Amino acid sequence: MDVLLRIGVQWLHVTAGVLWIGGGFYTILVQLPALLATPPAARGAVMPSLVPRQFNYILRVAEITIVTGLLNLFVSGRGQELTRLDTRWSWAILTGIILAVGIYAATRATIVRWAYRMLEVGPRAAGGDTGAAAEMGAIGARIRRFGYFQLTVGALILLAMVTARFS
């Protein structure tokens, strides 16, 4: 039974991590460019449905990834190794934890707020308000820059986890 618990937690952790990091890649490399190429009036109809669903998805899989990662430390019996910091495994896991929690917190503090601001400003921009359109462009650029930062951190998290796996 202990082995099944470890396998289940590990599977859930890896699956949630793939969905989290993969969802970020999809959003930044496919969805955002497609939305920006769409006329503002057409974007306005889909954004109020898309944004809340997308953030609910991304934040939940991030939370599942972090919680199951921490749980995995204990069900695997390796949690106490983090206190020593004398192995490549412990440094890789600690780095992954810090990066994952950091990018999760940064996402909640920035992109979520920016995206909801776009929903507020979007209808005015679609109606021809040039100030609102300029604000939309600025927010979009901010989200894109932060998105590339997220992708870099996600790649570093994956590198840390592969390093830990082979340590």
VMD Tcl script that builds the backbone (N, CA, C; Angstrom):
set m [mol new atoms 501]
animate dup $m
set s [atomselect $m all]
$s set {name element resname resid chain x y z} {
  {N N MET 1 A 0.819 -1.198 0.000}
  {CA C MET 1 A 0.000 0.000 0.000}
  {C C MET 1 A 0.863 1.261 0.000}
  {N N ASP 2 A 1.976 1.225 0.734}
  {CA C ASP 2 A 2.892 2.357 0.803}
  {C C ASP 2 A 3.436 2.697 -0.586}
  {N N VAL 3 A 3.768 1.674 -1.348}
  {CA C VAL 3 A 4.295 1.881 -2.700}
  {C C VAL 3 A 3.227 2.522 -3.589}
  {N N LEU 4 A 1.987 2.075 -3.472}
  {CA C LEU 4 A 0.910 2.650 -4.278}
  {C C LEU 4 A 0.685 4.131 -3.940}
  {N N LEU 5 A 0.784 4.480 -2.668}
  {CA C LEU 5 A 0.652 5.880 -2.266}
  {C C LEU 5 A 1.771 6.712 -2.890}
  {N N ARG 6 A 2.996 6.220 -2.806}
  {CA C ARG 6 A 4.138 6.949 -3.387}
  {C C ARG 6 A 3.974 7.116 -4.887}
  {N N ILE 7 A 3.557 6.053 -5.568}
  {CA C ILE 7 A 3.364 6.134 -7.019}
  {C C ILE 7 A 2.237 7.118 -7.338}
  {N N GLY 8 A 1.146 7.050 -6.609}
  {CA C GLY 8 A 0.013 7.943 -6.841}
  {C C GLY 8 A 0.372 9.404 -6.644}
  {N N VAL 9 A 1.074 9.704 -5.559}
  {CA C VAL 9 A 1.474 11.089 -5.284}
  {C C VAL 9 A 2.450 11.569 -6.342}
  {N N GLN 10 A 3.413 10.732 -6.700}
  {CA C GLN 10 A 4.394 11.105 -7.723}
  {C C GLN 10 A 3.700 11.341 -9.066}
  {N N TRP 11 A 2.779 10.447 -9.433}
  {CA C TRP 11 A 2.062 10.599 -10.697}
  {C C TRP 11 A 1.266 11.902 -10.712}
  {N N LEU 12 A 0.541 12.176 -9.641}
  {CA C LEU 12 A -0.252 13.396 -9.570}
  {C C LEU 12 A 0.642 14.637 -9.628}
  {N N HIS 13 A 1.770 14.589 -8.949}
  {CA C HIS 13 A 2.706 15.713 -8.948}
  {C C HIS 13 A 3.244 15.978 -10.356}
  {N N VAL 14 A 3.703 14.943 -11.016}
  {CA C VAL 14 A 4.268 15.101 -12.363}
  {C C VAL 14 A 3.188 15.546 -13.345}
  {N N THR 15 A 2.017 14.936 -13.276}
  {CA C THR 15 A 0.923 15.301 -14.184}
  {C C THR 15 A 0.513 16.757 -13.993}
  {N N ALA 16 A 0.336 17.170 -12.749}
  {CA C ALA 16 A -0.039 18.564 -12.481}
  {C C ALA 16 A 1.059 19.518 -12.936}
  {N N GLY 17 A 2.325 19.148 -12.714}
  {CA C GLY 17 A 3.441 19.985 -13.151}
  {C C GLY 17 A 3.478 20.147 -14.667}
  {N N VAL 18 A 3.232 19.060 -15.382}
  {CA C VAL 18 A 3.188 19.124 -16.847}
  {C C VAL 18 A 2.043 20.030 -17.299}
  {N N LEU 19 A 0.882 19.900 -16.661}
  {CA C LEU 19 A -0.256 20.740 -17.017}
  {C C LEU 19 A 0.014 22.216 -16.698}
  {N N TRP 20 A 0.684 22.480 -15.579}
  {CA C TRP 20 A 0.994 23.856 -15.189}
  {C C TRP 20 A 1.985 24.482 -16.162}
  {N N ILE 21 A 3.143 23.865 -16.312}
  {CA C ILE 21 A 4.189 24.438 -17.161}
  {C C ILE 21 A 3.752 24.397 -18.632}
  {N N GLY 22 A 3.133 23.295 -19.040}
  {CA C GLY 22 A 2.635 23.191 -20.411}
  {C C GLY 22 A 1.554 24.219 -20.712}
  {N N GLY 23 A 0.676 24.458 -19.733}
  {CA C GLY 23 A -0.356 25.477 -19.904}
  {C C GLY 23 A 0.244 26.857 -20.091}
  {N N GLY 24 A 1.335 27.128 -19.389}
  {CA C GLY 24 A 2.031 28.407 -19.554}
  {C C GLY 24 A 2.643 28.537 -20.940}
  {N N PHE 25 A 3.273 27.462 -21.420}
  {CA C PHE 25 A 3.849 27.484 -22.771}
  {C C PHE 25 A 2.754 27.716 -23.813}
  {N N TYR 26 A 1.648 26.993 -23.689}
  {CA C TYR 26 A 0.545 27.148 -24.633}
  {C C TYR 26 A 0.014 28.587 -24.609}
  {N N THR 27 A -0.198 29.115 -23.419}
  {CA C THR 27 A -0.761 30.459 -23.296}
  {C C THR 27 A 0.136 31.499 -23.956}
  {N N ILE 28 A 1.430 31.453 -23.654}
  {CA C ILE 28 A 2.341 32.485 -24.139}
  {C C ILE 28 A 2.697 32.306 -25.613}
  {N N LEU 29 A 2.881 31.063 -26.046}
  {CA C LEU 29 A 3.351 30.836 -27.410}
  {C C LEU 29 A 2.237 30.667 -28.445}
  {N N VAL 30 A 1.019 30.313 -28.012}
  {CA C VAL 30 A -0.063 30.060 -28.965}
  {C C VAL 30 A -1.241 31.010 -28.724}
  {N N GLN 31 A -1.801 30.965 -27.531}
  {CA C GLN 31 A -3.043 31.681 -27.267}
  {C C GLN 31 A -2.891 33.197 -27.300}
  {N N LEU 32 A -1.906 33.735 -26.580}
  {CA C LEU 32 A -1.751 35.196 -26.522}
  {C C LEU 32 A -1.453 35.790 -27.898}
  {N N PRO 33 A -0.530 35.219 -28.688}
  {CA C PRO 33 A -0.324 35.780 -30.032}
  {C C PRO 33 A -1.592 35.714 -30.903}
  {N N ALA 34 A -2.361 34.631 -30.776}
  {CA C ALA 34 A -3.599 34.526 -31.555}
  {C C ALA 34 A -4.605 35.588 -31.117}
  {N N LEU 35 A -4.709 35.811 -29.820}
  {CA C LEU 35 A -5.635 36.843 -29.331}
  {C C LEU 35 A -5.210 38.235 -29.781}
  {N N LEU 36 A -3.907 38.500 -29.743}
  {CA C LEU 36 A -3.420 39.821 -30.141}
  {C C LEU 36 A -3.596 40.057 -31.641}
  {N N ALA 37 A -3.642 38.992 -32.427}
  {CA C ALA 37 A -3.850 39.115 -33.866}
  {C C ALA 37 A -5.323 39.284 -34.223}
  {N N THR 38 A -6.198 39.081 -33.248}
  {CA C THR 38 A -7.648 39.189 -33.450}
  {C C THR 38 A -8.082 40.631 -33.222}
  {N N PRO 39 A -8.990 41.155 -34.033}
  {CA C PRO 39 A -9.473 42.525 -33.813}
  {C C PRO 39 A -10.064 42.684 -32.398}
  {N N PRO 40 A -9.847 43.845 -31.775}
  {CA C PRO 40 A -10.313 44.059 -30.400}
  {C C PRO 40 A -11.797 43.750 -30.186}
  {N N ALA 41 A -12.648 44.070 -31.132}
  {CA C ALA 41 A -14.077 43.818 -30.946}
  {C C ALA 41 A -14.359 42.323 -30.832}
  {N N ALA 42 A -13.652 41.517 -31.613}
  {CA C ALA 42 A -13.839 40.062 -31.557}
  {C C ALA 42 A -13.258 39.487 -30.264}
  {N N ARG 43 A -12.133 40.045 -29.827}
  {CA C ARG 43 A -11.512 39.610 -28.575}
  {C C ARG 43 A -12.438 39.836 -27.394}
  {N N GLY 44 A -13.122 40.972 -27.421}
  {CA C GLY 44 A -13.972 41.359 -26.299}
  {C C GLY 44 A -15.050 40.348 -25.974}
  {N N ALA 45 A -15.529 39.637 -26.986}
  {CA C ALA 45 A -16.595 38.672 -26.752}
  {C C ALA 45 A -16.099 37.421 -26.037}
  {N N VAL 46 A -14.846 37.045 -26.247}
  {CA C VAL 46 A -14.341 35.792 -25.685}
  {C C VAL 46 A -13.577 35.986 -24.365}
  {N N MET 47 A -12.959 37.122 -24.179}
  {CA C MET 47 A -12.098 37.335 -23.016}
  {C C MET 47 A -12.811 37.170 -21.664}
  {N N PRO 48 A -14.033 37.687 -21.470}
  {CA C PRO 48 A -14.677 37.509 -20.166}
  {C C PRO 48 A -14.927 36.040 -19.798}
  {N N SER 49 A -15.041 35.183 -20.787}
  {CA C SER 49 A -15.198 33.751 -20.500}
  {C C SER 49 A -13.851 33.061 -20.347}
  {N N LEU 50 A -12.888 33.472 -21.136}
  {CA C LEU 50 A -11.585 32.817 -21.171}
  {C C LEU 50 A -10.736 33.107 -19.935}
  {N N VAL 51 A -10.618 34.361 -19.564}
  {CA C VAL 51 A -9.693 34.755 -18.494}
  {C C VAL 51 A -9.997 34.073 -17.156}
  {N N PRO 52 A -11.213 34.138 -16.639}
  {CA C PRO 52 A -11.460 33.472 -15.345}
  {C C PRO 52 A -11.226 31.957 -15.393}
  {N N ARG 53 A -11.629 31.315 -16.483}
  {CA C ARG 53 A -11.417 29.866 -16.604}
  {C C ARG 53 A -9.934 29.530 -16.655}
  {N N GLN 54 A -9.202 30.313 -17.423}
  {CA C GLN 54 A -7.780 30.039 -17.576}
  {C C GLN 54 A -7.048 30.208 -16.251}
  {N N PHE 55 A -7.346 31.261 -15.523}
  {CA C PHE 55 A -6.660 31.453 -14.246}
  {C C PHE 55 A -7.091 30.426 -13.217}
  {N N ASN 56 A -8.333 30.036 -13.229}
  {CA C ASN 56 A -8.767 28.976 -12.332}
  {C C ASN 56 A -7.977 27.697 -12.624}
  {N N TYR 57 A -7.834 27.366 -13.886}
  {CA C TYR 57 A -7.083 26.178 -14.292}
  {C C TYR 57 A -5.611 26.284 -13.879}
  {N N ILE 58 A -4.952 27.361 -14.297}
  {CA C ILE 58 A -3.514 27.509 -14.049}
  {C C ILE 58 A -3.212 27.529 -12.555}
  {N N LEU 59 A -3.974 28.282 -11.794}
  {CA C LEU 59 A -3.706 28.384 -10.357}
  {C C LEU 59 A -3.984 27.064 -9.640}
  {N N ARG 60 A -5.043 26.355 -10.038}
  {CA C ARG 60 A -5.332 25.071 -9.378}
  {C C ARG 60 A -4.254 24.033 -9.684}
  {N N VAL 61 A -3.819 23.915 -10.949}
  {CA C VAL 61 A -2.784 22.903 -11.226}
  {C C VAL 61 A -1.453 23.301 -10.588}
  {N N ALA 62 A -1.194 24.597 -10.461}
  {CA C ALA 62 A 0.013 25.043 -9.754}
  {C C ALA 62 A -0.065 24.640 -8.284}
  {N N GLU 63 A -1.213 24.863 -7.672}
  {CA C GLU 63 A -1.384 24.498 -6.259}
  {C C GLU 63 A -1.268 22.989 -6.060}
  {N N ILE 64 A -1.871 22.225 -6.949}
  {CA C ILE 64 A -1.762 20.761 -6.854}
  {C C ILE 64 A -0.305 20.331 -7.018}
  {N N THR 65 A 0.406 20.952 -7.947}
  {CA C THR 65 A 1.818 20.623 -8.161}
  {C C THR 65 A 2.630 20.883 -6.902}
  {N N ILE 66 A 2.452 22.036 -6.301}
  {CA C ILE 66 A 3.232 22.407 -5.116}
  {C C ILE 66 A 2.875 21.505 -3.931}
  {N N VAL 67 A 1.595 21.305 -3.694}
  {CA C VAL 67 A 1.176 20.486 -2.548}
  {C C VAL 67 A 1.635 19.038 -2.707}
  {N N THR 68 A 1.446 18.478 -3.902}
  {CA C THR 68 A 1.868 17.079 -4.090}
  {C C THR 68 A 3.382 16.945 -4.105}
  {N N GLY 69 A 4.085 17.996 -4.520}
  {CA C GLY 69 A 5.554 17.964 -4.443}
  {C C GLY 69 A 6.023 17.897 -2.997}
  {N N LEU 70 A 5.411 18.714 -2.145}
  {CA C LEU 70 A 5.764 18.678 -0.719}
  {C C LEU 70 A 5.341 17.356 -0.085}
  {N N LEU 71 A 4.155 16.888 -0.446}
  {CA C LEU 71 A 3.681 15.602 0.059}
  {C C LEU 71 A 4.609 14.469 -0.388}
  {N N ASN 72 A 5.091 14.574 -1.588}
  {CA C ASN 72 A 6.003 13.563 -2.135}
  {C C ASN 72 A 7.280 13.441 -1.296}
  {N N LEU 73 A 7.737 14.544 -0.749}
  {CA C LEU 73 A 8.927 14.503 0.114}
  {C C LEU 73 A 8.710 13.582 1.305}
  {N N PHE 74 A 7.510 13.632 1.854}
  {CA C PHE 74 A 7.236 12.862 3.061}
  {C C PHE 74 A 6.872 11.415 2.767}
  {N N VAL 75 A 6.088 11.176 1.715}
  {CA C VAL 75 A 5.731 9.782 1.427}
  {C C VAL 75 A 6.920 9.007 0.868}
  {N N SER 76 A 7.890 9.725 0.303}
  {CA C SER 76 A 9.093 9.054 -0.196}
  {C C SER 76 A 10.109 8.811 0.922}
  {N N GLY 77 A 9.906 9.482 2.063}
  {CA C GLY 77 A 10.841 9.337 3.180}
  {C C GLY 77 A 12.113 10.152 3.034}
  {N N ARG 78 A 12.144 11.074 2.076}
  {CA C ARG 78 A 13.365 11.844 1.828}
  {C C ARG 78 A 13.290 13.281 2.353}
  {N N GLY 79 A 12.202 13.637 3.014}
  {CA C GLY 79 A 12.024 15.003 3.486}
  {C C GLY 79 A 13.147 15.494 4.383}
  {N N GLN 80 A 13.649 14.623 5.246}
  {CA C GLN 80 A 14.709 15.028 6.174}
  {C C GLN 80 A 16.022 15.356 5.459}
  {N N GLU 81 A 16.193 14.876 4.227}
  {CA C GLU 81 A 17.413 15.176 3.473}
  {C C GLU 81 A 17.530 16.661 3.144}
  {N N LEU 82 A 16.406 17.357 3.096}
  {CA C LEU 82 A 16.457 18.792 2.783}
  {C C LEU 82 A 17.121 19.604 3.890}
  {N N THR 83 A 17.136 19.077 5.095}
  {CA C THR 83 A 17.728 19.829 6.205}
  {C C THR 83 A 19.251 19.824 6.145}
  {N N ARG 84 A 19.825 18.871 5.437}
  {CA C ARG 84 A 21.289 18.767 5.393}
  {C C ARG 84 A 21.917 19.593 4.270}
  {N N LEU 85 A 21.256 19.667 3.148}
  {CA C LEU 85 A 21.759 20.403 1.983}
  {C C LEU 85 A 23.188 19.993 1.595}
  {N N ASP 86 A 23.451 18.694 1.669}
  {CA C ASP 86 A 24.788 18.220 1.335}
  {C C ASP 86 A 24.798 17.318 0.100}
  {N N THR 87 A 23.682 17.292 -0.624}
  {CA C THR 87 A 23.626 16.482 -1.837}
  {C C THR 87 A 23.072 17.309 -2.990}
  {N N ARG 88 A 23.383 16.863 -4.186}
  {CA C ARG 88 A 22.833 17.517 -5.374}
  {C C ARG 88 A 21.309 17.397 -5.363}
  {N N TRP 89 A 20.777 16.275 -4.881}
  {CA C TRP 89 A 19.331 16.070 -4.810}
  {C C TRP 89 A 18.678 17.131 -3.930}
  {N N SER 90 A 19.231 17.353 -2.743}
  {CA C SER 90 A 18.601 18.314 -1.823}
  {C C SER 90 A 18.646 19.734 -2.393}
  {N N TRP 91 A 19.737 20.105 -3.034}
  {CA C TRP 91 A 19.819 21.439 -3.634}
  {C C TRP 91 A 18.847 21.573 -4.799}
  {N N ALA 92 A 18.729 20.538 -5.617}
  {CA C ALA 92 A 17.812 20.588 -6.759}
  {C C ALA 92 A 16.363 20.686 -6.287}
  {N N ILE 93 A 15.991 19.893 -5.292}
  {CA C ILE 93 A 14.616 19.929 -4.772}
  {C C ILE 93 A 14.319 21.283 -4.132}
  {N N LEU 94 A 15.233 21.781 -3.314}
  {CA C LEU 94 A 15.035 23.077 -2.672}
  {C C LEU 94 A 14.914 24.190 -3.719}
  {N N THR 95 A 15.748 24.146 -4.738}
  {CA C THR 95 A 15.668 25.131 -5.818}
  {C C THR 95 A 14.320 25.053 -6.511}
  {N N GLY 96 A 13.867 23.836 -6.802}
  {CA C GLY 96 A 12.566 23.658 -7.444}
  {C C GLY 96 A 11.426 24.192 -6.598}
  {N N ILE 97 A 11.473 23.923 -5.298}
  {CA C ILE 97 A 10.425 24.405 -4.389}
  {C C ILE 97 A 10.391 25.932 -4.376}
  {N N ILE 98 A 11.544 26.543 -4.222}
  {CA C ILE 98 A 11.613 28.007 -4.165}
  {C C ILE 98 A 11.119 28.631 -5.466}
  {N N LEU 99 A 11.563 28.086 -6.600}
  {CA C LEU 99 A 11.136 28.623 -7.894}
  {C C LEU 99 A 9.631 28.429 -8.112}
  {N N ALA 100 A 9.111 27.256 -7.760}
  {CA C ALA 100 A 7.682 26.980 -7.971}
  {C C ALA 100 A 6.815 27.889 -7.110}
  {N N VAL 101 A 7.132 27.988 -5.838}
  {CA C VAL 101 A 6.342 28.846 -4.950}
  {C C VAL 101 A 6.502 30.313 -5.373}
  {N N GLY 102 A 7.699 30.692 -5.757}
  {CA C GLY 102 A 7.950 32.070 -6.188}
  {C C GLY 102 A 7.162 32.448 -7.430}
  {N N ILE 103 A 7.171 31.582 -8.437}
  {CA C ILE 103 A 6.461 31.926 -9.672}
  {C C ILE 103 A 4.951 31.876 -9.464}
  {N N TYR 104 A 4.497 30.988 -8.596}
  {CA C TYR 104 A 3.065 30.942 -8.268}
  {C C TYR 104 A 2.648 32.258 -7.607}
  {N N ALA 105 A 3.409 32.680 -6.600}
  {CA C ALA 105 A 3.085 33.924 -5.888}
  {C C ALA 105 A 3.167 35.128 -6.825}
  {N N ALA 106 A 4.187 35.164 -7.659}
  {CA C ALA 106 A 4.341 36.280 -8.599}
  {C C ALA 106 A 3.194 36.313 -9.612}
  {N N THR 107 A 2.739 35.160 -10.042}
  {CA C THR 107 A 1.614 35.095 -10.985}
  {C C THR 107 A 0.354 35.647 -10.337}
  {N N ARG 108 A 0.091 35.221 -9.113}
  {CA C ARG 108 A -1.104 35.720 -8.407}
  {C C ARG 108 A -1.019 37.233 -8.196}
  {N N ALA 109 A 0.179 37.745 -7.954}
  {CA C ALA 109 A 0.337 39.166 -7.636}
  {C C ALA 109 A 0.357 40.061 -8.872}
  {N N THR 110 A 0.644 39.511 -10.044}
  {CA C THR 110 A 0.797 40.370 -11.226}
  {C C THR 110 A -0.165 40.006 -12.346}
  {N N ILE 111 A 0.056 38.886 -12.983}
  {CA C ILE 111 A -0.692 38.551 -14.198}
  {C C ILE 111 A -2.185 38.478 -13.932}
  {N N VAL 112 A -2.585 37.902 -12.836}
  {CA C VAL 112 A -4.016 37.807 -12.544}
  {C C VAL 112 A -4.618 39.210 -12.479}
  {N N ARG 113 A -3.951 40.090 -11.766}
  {CA C ARG 113 A -4.446 41.477 -11.636}
  {C C ARG 113 A -4.456 42.171 -12.997}
  {N N TRP 114 A -3.394 41.988 -13.787}
  {CA C TRP 114 A -3.311 42.634 -15.103}
  {C C TRP 114 A -4.397 42.116 -16.047}
  {N N ALA 115 A -4.625 40.825 -16.045}
  {CA C ALA 115 A -5.625 40.249 -16.950}
  {C C ALA 115 A -7.031 40.752 -16.605}
  {N N TYR 116 A -7.331 40.829 -15.326}
  {CA C TYR 116 A -8.652 41.339 -14.945}
  {C C TYR 116 A -8.777 42.832 -15.266}
  {N N ARG 117 A -7.672 43.554 -15.227}
  {CA C ARG 117 A -7.690 44.964 -15.640}
  {C C ARG 117 A -7.991 45.059 -17.139}
  {N N MET 118 A -7.436 44.134 -17.909}
  {CA C MET 118 A -7.734 44.123 -19.340}
  {C C MET 118 A -9.230 43.909 -19.587}
  {N N LEU 119 A -9.847 43.076 -18.774}
  {CA C LEU 119 A -11.290 42.853 -18.915}
  {C C LEU 119 A -12.083 44.130 -18.628}
  {N N GLU 120 A -11.595 44.943 -17.695}
  {CA C GLU 120 A -12.275 46.205 -17.374}
  {C C GLU 120 A -12.114 47.218 -18.498}
  {N N VAL 121 A -10.906 47.293 -19.053}
  {CA C VAL 121 A -10.577 48.313 -20.044}
  {C C VAL 121 A -11.005 47.894 -21.448}
  {N N GLY 122 A -11.068 46.594 -21.698}
  {CA C GLY 122 A -11.348 46.077 -23.035}
  {C C GLY 122 A -12.576 46.643 -23.722}
  {N N PRO 123 A -13.726 46.671 -23.058}
  {CA C PRO 123 A -14.913 47.209 -23.736}
  {C C PRO 123 A -14.754 48.666 -24.177}
  {N N ARG 124 A -14.056 49.457 -23.370}
  {CA C ARG 124 A -13.820 50.862 -23.762}
  {C C ARG 124 A -12.896 50.925 -24.971}
  {N N ALA 125 A -11.857 50.068 -24.974}
  {CA C ALA 125 A -10.928 50.039 -26.105}
  {C C ALA 125 A -11.653 49.594 -27.376}
  {N N ALA 126 A -12.507 48.595 -27.261}
  {CA C ALA 126 A -13.266 48.110 -28.420}
  {C C ALA 126 A -14.228 49.177 -28.936}
  {N N GLY 127 A -14.664 50.047 -28.039}
  {CA C GLY 127 A -15.577 51.126 -28.421}
  {C C GLY 127 A -14.883 52.328 -29.032}
  {N N GLY 128 A -13.558 52.281 -29.142}
  {CA C GLY 128 A -12.830 53.366 -29.797}
  {C C GLY 128 A -12.073 54.293 -28.864}
  {N N ASP 129 A -12.086 54.059 -27.575}
  {CA C ASP 129 A -11.353 54.889 -26.614}
  {C C ASP 129 A -9.852 54.655 -26.811}
  {N N THR 130 A -9.149 55.673 -27.309}
  {CA C THR 130 A -7.725 55.505 -27.624}
  {C C THR 130 A -6.869 55.335 -26.369}
  {N N GLY 131 A -7.252 55.991 -25.287}
  {CA C GLY 131 A -6.518 55.822 -24.031}
  {C C GLY 131 A -6.634 54.398 -23.514}
  {N N ALA 132 A -7.836 53.856 -23.587}
  {CA C ALA 132 A -8.054 52.472 -23.157}
  {C C ALA 132 A -7.297 51.507 -24.068}
  {N N ALA 133 A -7.277 51.790 -25.360}
  {CA C ALA 133 A -6.545 50.930 -26.299}
  {C C ALA 133 A -5.055 50.954 -25.998}
  {N N ALA 134 A -4.527 52.122 -25.662}
  {CA C ALA 134 A -3.107 52.224 -25.316}
  {C C ALA 134 A -2.818 51.451 -24.029}
  {N N GLU 135 A -3.722 51.559 -23.055}
  {CA C GLU 135 A -3.549 50.816 -21.810}
  {C C GLU 135 A -3.594 49.309 -22.072}
  {N N MET 136 A -4.495 48.876 -22.935}
  {CA C MET 136 A -4.581 47.454 -23.291}
  {C C MET 136 A -3.257 46.978 -23.884}
  {N N GLY 137 A -2.685 47.774 -24.775}
  {CA C GLY 137 A -1.403 47.407 -25.386}
  {C C GLY 137 A -0.293 47.303 -24.355}
  {N N ALA 138 A -0.275 48.249 -23.435}
  {CA C ALA 138 A 0.754 48.243 -22.390}
  {C C ALA 138 A 0.598 47.034 -21.472}
  {N N ILE 139 A -0.636 46.742 -21.092}
  {CA C ILE 139 A -0.875 45.586 -20.218}
  {C C ILE 139 A -0.517 44.294 -20.945}
  {N N GLY 140 A -0.906 44.211 -22.213}
  {CA C GLY 140 A -0.579 43.027 -23.005}
  {C C GLY 140 A 0.918 42.802 -23.097}
  {N N ALA 141 A 1.676 43.875 -23.300}
  {CA C ALA 141 A 3.135 43.760 -23.369}
  {C C ALA 141 A 3.712 43.310 -22.026}
  {N N ARG 142 A 3.168 43.836 -20.932}
  {CA C ARG 142 A 3.608 43.437 -19.594}
  {C C ARG 142 A 3.346 41.945 -19.360}
  {N N ILE 143 A 2.153 41.511 -19.737}
  {CA C ILE 143 A 1.800 40.095 -19.568}
  {C C ILE 143 A 2.726 39.220 -20.401}
  {N N ARG 144 A 2.998 39.626 -21.626}
  {CA C ARG 144 A 3.881 38.848 -22.493}
  {C C ARG 144 A 5.283 38.745 -21.896}
  {N N ARG 145 A 5.831 39.860 -21.427}
  {CA C ARG 145 A 7.177 39.827 -20.815}
  {C C ARG 145 A 7.215 38.918 -19.600}
  {N N PHE 146 A 6.199 39.056 -18.738}
  {CA C PHE 146 A 6.151 38.205 -17.557}
  {C C PHE 146 A 5.956 36.750 -17.955}
  {N N GLY 147 A 5.185 36.509 -19.004}
  {CA C GLY 147 A 4.975 35.152 -19.497}
  {C C GLY 147 A 6.271 34.499 -19.930}
  {N N TYR 148 A 7.126 35.243 -20.623}
  {CA C TYR 148 A 8.425 34.683 -21.012}
  {C C TYR 148 A 9.298 34.415 -19.779}
  {N N PHE 149 A 9.194 35.282 -18.789}
  {CA C PHE 149 A 9.900 35.050 -17.528}
  {C C PHE 149 A 9.385 33.760 -16.877}
  {N N GLN 150 A 8.055 33.566 -16.879}
  {CA C GLN 150 A 7.461 32.340 -16.328}
  {C C GLN 150 A 7.979 31.104 -17.066}
  {N N LEU 151 A 8.065 31.194 -18.382}
  {CA C LEU 151 A 8.555 30.052 -19.163}
  {C C LEU 151 A 9.992 29.718 -18.791}
  {N N THR 152 A 10.801 30.737 -18.588}
  {CA C THR 152 A 12.196 30.516 -18.192}
  {C C THR 152 A 12.257 29.851 -16.823}
  {N N VAL 153 A 11.480 30.356 -15.882}
  {CA C VAL 153 A 11.456 29.757 -14.542}
  {C C VAL 153 A 10.921 28.332 -14.618}
  {N N GLY 154 A 9.884 28.107 -15.416}
  {CA C GLY 154 A 9.352 26.760 -15.590}
  {C C GLY 154 A 10.400 25.803 -16.129}
  {N N ALA 155 A 11.179 26.255 -17.096}
  {CA C ALA 155 A 12.253 25.416 -17.641}
  {C C ALA 155 A 13.312 25.129 -16.569}
  {N N LEU 156 A 13.606 26.115 -15.725}
  {CA C LEU 156 A 14.565 25.900 -14.634}
  {C C LEU 156 A 14.017 24.914 -13.595}
  {N N ILE 157 A 12.722 24.990 -13.329}
  {CA C ILE 157 A 12.100 24.034 -12.402}
  {C C ILE 157 A 12.226 22.623 -12.972}
  {N N LEU 158 A 11.927 22.476 -14.255}
  {CA C LEU 158 A 12.050 21.156 -14.886}
  {C C LEU 158 A 13.492 20.658 -14.832}
  {N N LEU 159 A 14.446 21.539 -15.066}
  {CA C LEU 159 A 15.859 21.164 -14.969}
  {C C LEU 159 A 16.195 20.713 -13.552}
  {N N ALA 160 A 15.699 21.430 -12.562}
  {CA C ALA 160 A 15.947 21.049 -11.167}
  {C C ALA 160 A 15.347 19.681 -10.862}
  {N N MET 161 A 14.139 19.422 -11.360}
  {CA C MET 161 A 13.501 18.135 -11.073}
  {C C MET 161 A 14.192 16.979 -11.783}
  {N N VAL 162 A 14.652 17.211 -13.006}
  {CA C VAL 162 A 15.414 16.149 -13.703}
  {C C VAL 162 A 16.737 15.920 -12.994}
  {N N THR 163 A 17.387 16.993 -12.537}
  {CA C THR 163 A 18.637 16.860 -11.785}
  {C C THR 163 A 18.399 16.038 -10.514}
  {N N ALA 164 A 17.301 16.360 -9.810}
  {CA C ALA 164 A 16.985 15.610 -8.578}
  {C C ALA 164 A 16.719 14.141 -8.887}
  {N N ARG 165 A 16.020 13.897 -9.975}
  {CA C ARG 165 A 15.664 12.512 -10.320}
  {C C ARG 165 A 16.899 11.675 -10.577}
  {N N PHE 166 A 17.929 12.263 -11.157}
  {CA C PHE 166 A 19.133 11.513 -11.493}
  {C C PHE 166 A 20.256 11.747 -10.485}
  {N N SER 167 A 19.894 12.169 -9.277}
  {CA C SER 167 A 20.901 12.386 -8.217}
  {C C SER 167 A 20.790 11.308 -7.176}
}
mol reanalyze $m
mol bondsrecalc $m
mol representation Tube
mol addrep $m
